[in-house]
């Protein structure tokens, strides 16, 4: 077995698996955002849902899941406490199987109150990276997400 190499900027070894590298990075970034959201009762994954709804307005649960790259079960599990706390409203769609989601006034208020914590996490991560790396990361992650979706469909 070949020894694992580290990138010049990191002590983390570059694994031969794209999935492992991306998941490791996602866990590290999630921990950073969760650290800033600590004590709010909200995790970064739930804040992402609230942020998405603040930008999209009312949307079907299926489209929201596609938008966030979440399967139905994971999205439903993450939505439950947000609906229970009154942050998100869920109503039936035109089709009996469809659910429509939107932020409530409480959800919009909570989002505005928590946004500075998210901004702090975002800034901490951004400051830990050179500007060109930050910009490249944003583009590359979008490309990876699109490529993985295309690869799934080509099967």
MODELLER restraints for C-alpha pairs under 7 A, 6 or more apart:
rsr = mdl.restraints
at = mdl.atoms
rsr.add(forms.Gaussian(group=physical.xy_distance, feature=features.Distance(at['CA:4:A'], at['CA:13:A']), mean=5.66, stdev=0.5))
rsr.add(forms.Gaussian(group=physical.xy_distance, feature=features.Distance(at['CA:4:A'], at['CA:14:A']), mean=6.32, stdev=0.5))
rsr.add(forms.Gaussian(group=physical.xy_distance, feature=features.Distance(at['CA:4:A'], at['CA:15:A']), mean=6.67, stdev=0.5))
rsr.add(forms.Gaussian(group=physical.xy_distance, feature=features.Distance(at['CA:5:A'], at['CA:13:A']), mean=5.33, stdev=0.5))
rsr.add(forms.Gaussian(group=physical.xy_distance, feature=features.Distance(at['CA:5:A'], at['CA:14:A']), mean=5.68, stdev=0.5))
rsr.add(forms.Gaussian(group=physical.xy_distance, feature=features.Distance(at['CA:6:A'], at['CA:12:A']), mean=5.77, stdev=0.5))
rsr.add(forms.Gaussian(group=physical.xy_distance, feature=features.Distance(at['CA:6:A'], at['CA:13:A']), mean=4.28, stdev=0.5))
rsr.add(forms.Gaussian(group=physical.xy_distance, feature=features.Distance(at['CA:6:A'], at['CA:14:A']), mean=5.43, stdev=0.5))
rsr.add(forms.Gaussian(group=physical.xy_distance, feature=features.Distance(at['CA:7:A'], at['CA:14:A']), mean=6.72, stdev=0.5))
rsr.add(forms.Gaussian(group=physical.xy_distance, feature=features.Distance(at['CA:15:A'], at['CA:21:A']), mean=6.13, stdev=0.5))
rsr.add(forms.Gaussian(group=physical.xy_distance, feature=features.Distance(at['CA:30:A'], at['CA:44:A']), mean=6.31, stdev=0.5))
rsr.add(forms.Gaussian(group=physical.xy_distance, feature=features.Distance(at['CA:32:A'], at['CA:121:A']), mean=6.39, stdev=0.5))
rsr.add(forms.Gaussian(group=physical.xy_distance, feature=features.Distance(at['CA:33:A'], at['CA:44:A']), mean=5.76, stdev=0.5))
rsr.add(forms.Gaussian(group=physical.xy_distance, feature=features.Distance(at['CA:33:A'], at['CA:118:A']), mean=6.61, stdev=0.5))
rsr.add(forms.Gaussian(group=physical.xy_distance, feature=features.Distance(at['CA:33:A'], at['CA:121:A']), mean=5.28, stdev=0.5))
rsr.add(forms.Gaussian(group=physical.xy_distance, feature=features.Distance(at['CA:34:A'], at['CA:43:A']), mean=5.63, stdev=0.5))
rsr.add(forms.Gaussian(group=physical.xy_distance, feature=features.Distance(at['CA:34:A'], at['CA:44:A']), mean=5.32, stdev=0.5))
rsr.add(forms.Gaussian(group=physical.xy_distance, feature=features.Distance(at['CA:36:A'], at['CA:117:A']), mean=5.58, stdev=0.5))
rsr.add(forms.Gaussian(group=physical.xy_distance, feature=features.Distance(at['CA:36:A'], at['CA:118:A']), mean=6.85, stdev=0.5))
rsr.add(forms.Gaussian(group=physical.xy_distance, feature=features.Distance(at['CA:36:A'], at['CA:121:A']), mean=6.01, stdev=0.5))
rsr.add(forms.Gaussian(group=physical.xy_distance, feature=features.Distance(at['CA:37:A'], at['CA:43:A']), mean=6.57, stdev=0.5))
rsr.add(forms.Gaussian(group=physical.xy_distance, feature=features.Distance(at['CA:37:A'], at['CA:117:A']), mean=6.15, stdev=0.5))
rsr.add(forms.Gaussian(group=physical.xy_distance, feature=features.Distance(at['CA:46:A'], at['CA:78:A']), mean=6.15, stdev=0.5))
rsr.add(forms.Gaussian(group=physical.xy_distance, feature=features.Distance(at['CA:50:A'], at['CA:111:A']), mean=6.80, stdev=0.5))
rsr.add(forms.Gaussian(group=physical.xy_distance, feature=features.Distance(at['CA:53:A'], at['CA:102:A']), mean=6.16, stdev=0.5))
rsr.add(forms.Gaussian(group=physical.xy_distance, feature=features.Distance(at['CA:53:A'], at['CA:103:A']), mean=6.28, stdev=0.5))
rsr.add(forms.Gaussian(group=physical.xy_distance, feature=features.Distance(at['CA:54:A'], at['CA:103:A']), mean=6.79, stdev=0.5))
rsr.add(forms.Gaussian(group=physical.xy_distance, feature=features.Distance(at['CA:57:A'], at['CA:102:A']), mean=5.90, stdev=0.5))
rsr.add(forms.Gaussian(group=physical.xy_distance, feature=features.Distance(at['CA:58:A'], at['CA:100:A']), mean=6.47, stdev=0.5))
rsr.add(forms.Gaussian(group=physical.xy_distance, feature=features.Distance(at['CA:58:A'], at['CA:101:A']), mean=5.39, stdev=0.5))
rsr.add(forms.Gaussian(group=physical.xy_distance, feature=features.Distance(at['CA:58:A'], at['CA:102:A']), mean=4.40, stdev=0.5))
rsr.add(forms.Gaussian(group=physical.xy_distance, feature=features.Distance(at['CA:59:A'], at['CA:100:A']), mean=5.50, stdev=0.5))
rsr.add(forms.Gaussian(group=physical.xy_distance, feature=features.Distance(at['CA:59:A'], at['CA:101:A']), mean=5.44, stdev=0.5))
rsr.add(forms.Gaussian(group=physical.xy_distance, feature=features.Distance(at['CA:59:A'], at['CA:102:A']), mean=6.66, stdev=0.5))
rsr.add(forms.Gaussian(group=physical.xy_distance, feature=features.Distance(at['CA:60:A'], at['CA:98:A']), mean=6.68, stdev=0.5))
rsr.add(forms.Gaussian(group=physical.xy_distance, feature=features.Distance(at['CA:60:A'], at['CA:99:A']), mean=5.62, stdev=0.5))
rsr.add(forms.Gaussian(group=physical.xy_distance, feature=features.Distance(at['CA:60:A'], at['CA:100:A']), mean=4.33, stdev=0.5))
rsr.add(forms.Gaussian(group=physical.xy_distance, feature=features.Distance(at['CA:60:A'], at['CA:101:A']), mean=5.96, stdev=0.5))
rsr.add(forms.Gaussian(group=physical.xy_distance, feature=features.Distance(at['CA:61:A'], at['CA:99:A']), mean=5.59, stdev=0.5))
rsr.add(forms.Gaussian(group=physical.xy_distance, feature=features.Distance(at['CA:61:A'], at['CA:100:A']), mean=5.95, stdev=0.5))
rsr.add(forms.Gaussian(group=physical.xy_distance, feature=features.Distance(at['CA:61:A'], at['CA:101:A']), mean=6.27, stdev=0.5))
rsr.add(forms.Gaussian(group=physical.xy_distance, feature=features.Distance(at['CA:65:A'], at['CA:71:A']), mean=6.16, stdev=0.5))
rsr.add(forms.Gaussian(group=physical.xy_distance, feature=features.Distance(at['CA:65:A'], at['CA:72:A']), mean=6.53, stdev=0.5))
rsr.add(forms.Gaussian(group=physical.xy_distance, feature=features.Distance(at['CA:65:A'], at['CA:75:A']), mean=6.42, stdev=0.5))
rsr.add(forms.Gaussian(group=physical.xy_distance, feature=features.Distance(at['CA:82:A'], at['CA:88:A']), mean=5.73, stdev=0.5))
rsr.add(forms.Gaussian(group=physical.xy_distance, feature=features.Distance(at['CA:83:A'], at['CA:89:A']), mean=6.09, stdev=0.5))
rsr.add(forms.Gaussian(group=physical.xy_distance, feature=features.Distance(at['CA:86:A'], at['CA:104:A']), mean=6.88, stdev=0.5))
rsr.add(forms.Gaussian(group=physical.xy_distance, feature=features.Distance(at['CA:86:A'], at['CA:106:A']), mean=6.71, stdev=0.5))
rsr.add(forms.Gaussian(group=physical.xy_distance, feature=features.Distance(at['CA:86:A'], at['CA:107:A']), mean=6.95, stdev=0.5))
rsr.add(forms.Gaussian(group=physical.xy_distance, feature=features.Distance(at['CA:87:A'], at['CA:103:A']), mean=5.90, stdev=0.5))
rsr.add(forms.Gaussian(group=physical.xy_distance, feature=features.Distance(at['CA:87:A'], at['CA:104:A']), mean=5.41, stdev=0.5))
rsr.add(forms.Gaussian(group=physical.xy_distance, feature=features.Distance(at['CA:87:A'], at['CA:106:A']), mean=5.48, stdev=0.5))
rsr.add(forms.Gaussian(group=physical.xy_distance, feature=features.Distance(at['CA:87:A'], at['CA:107:A']), mean=3.73, stdev=0.5))
rsr.add(forms.Gaussian(group=physical.xy_distance, feature=features.Distance(at['CA:88:A'], at['CA:101:A']), mean=6.67, stdev=0.5))
rsr.add(forms.Gaussian(group=physical.xy_distance, feature=features.Distance(at['CA:88:A'], at['CA:102:A']), mean=5.62, stdev=0.5))
rsr.add(forms.Gaussian(group=physical.xy_distance, feature=features.Distance(at['CA:88:A'], at['CA:103:A']), mean=4.47, stdev=0.5))
rsr.add(forms.Gaussian(group=physical.xy_distance, feature=features.Distance(at['CA:88:A'], at['CA:104:A']), mean=5.39, stdev=0.5))
rsr.add(forms.Gaussian(group=physical.xy_distance, feature=features.Distance(at['CA:88:A'], at['CA:107:A']), mean=6.16, stdev=0.5))
rsr.add(forms.Gaussian(group=physical.xy_distance, feature=features.Distance(at['CA:89:A'], at['CA:101:A']), mean=5.66, stdev=0.5))
rsr.add(forms.Gaussian(group=physical.xy_distance, feature=features.Distance(at['CA:89:A'], at['CA:102:A']), mean=5.34, stdev=0.5))
rsr.add(forms.Gaussian(group=physical.xy_distance, feature=features.Distance(at['CA:89:A'], at['CA:103:A']), mean=6.04, stdev=0.5))
rsr.add(forms.Gaussian(group=physical.xy_distance, feature=features.Distance(at['CA:89:A'], at['CA:104:A']), mean=5.97, stdev=0.5))
rsr.add(forms.Gaussian(group=physical.xy_distance, feature=features.Distance(at['CA:90:A'], at['CA:99:A']), mean=6.32, stdev=0.5))
rsr.add(forms.Gaussian(group=physical.xy_distance, feature=features.Distance(at['CA:90:A'], at['CA:100:A']), mean=5.58, stdev=0.5))
rsr.add(forms.Gaussian(group=physical.xy_distance, feature=features.Distance(at['CA:90:A'], at['CA:101:A']), mean=4.72, stdev=0.5))
rsr.add(forms.Gaussian(group=physical.xy_distance, feature=features.Distance(at['CA:90:A'], at['CA:102:A']), mean=6.79, stdev=0.5))
rsr.add(forms.Gaussian(group=physical.xy_distance, feature=features.Distance(at['CA:91:A'], at['CA:99:A']), mean=5.68, stdev=0.5))
rsr.add(forms.Gaussian(group=physical.xy_distance, feature=features.Distance(at['CA:91:A'], at['CA:100:A']), mean=5.21, stdev=0.5))
rsr.add(forms.Gaussian(group=physical.xy_distance, feature=features.Distance(at['CA:91:A'], at['CA:101:A']), mean=6.65, stdev=0.5))
rsr.add(forms.Gaussian(group=physical.xy_distance, feature=features.Distance(at['CA:92:A'], at['CA:98:A']), mean=6.03, stdev=0.5))
rsr.add(forms.Gaussian(group=physical.xy_distance, feature=features.Distance(at['CA:92:A'], at['CA:99:A']), mean=4.71, stdev=0.5))
rsr.add(forms.Gaussian(group=physical.xy_distance, feature=features.Distance(at['CA:92:A'], at['CA:100:A']), mean=5.92, stdev=0.5))
rsr.add(forms.Gaussian(group=physical.xy_distance, feature=features.Distance(at['CA:93:A'], at['CA:99:A']), mean=5.16, stdev=0.5))
rsr.add(forms.Gaussian(group=physical.xy_distance, feature=features.Distance(at['CA:93:A'], at['CA:100:A']), mean=5.49, stdev=0.5))
rsr.add(forms.Gaussian(group=physical.xy_distance, feature=features.Distance(at['CA:126:A'], at['CA:134:A']), mean=6.45, stdev=0.5))
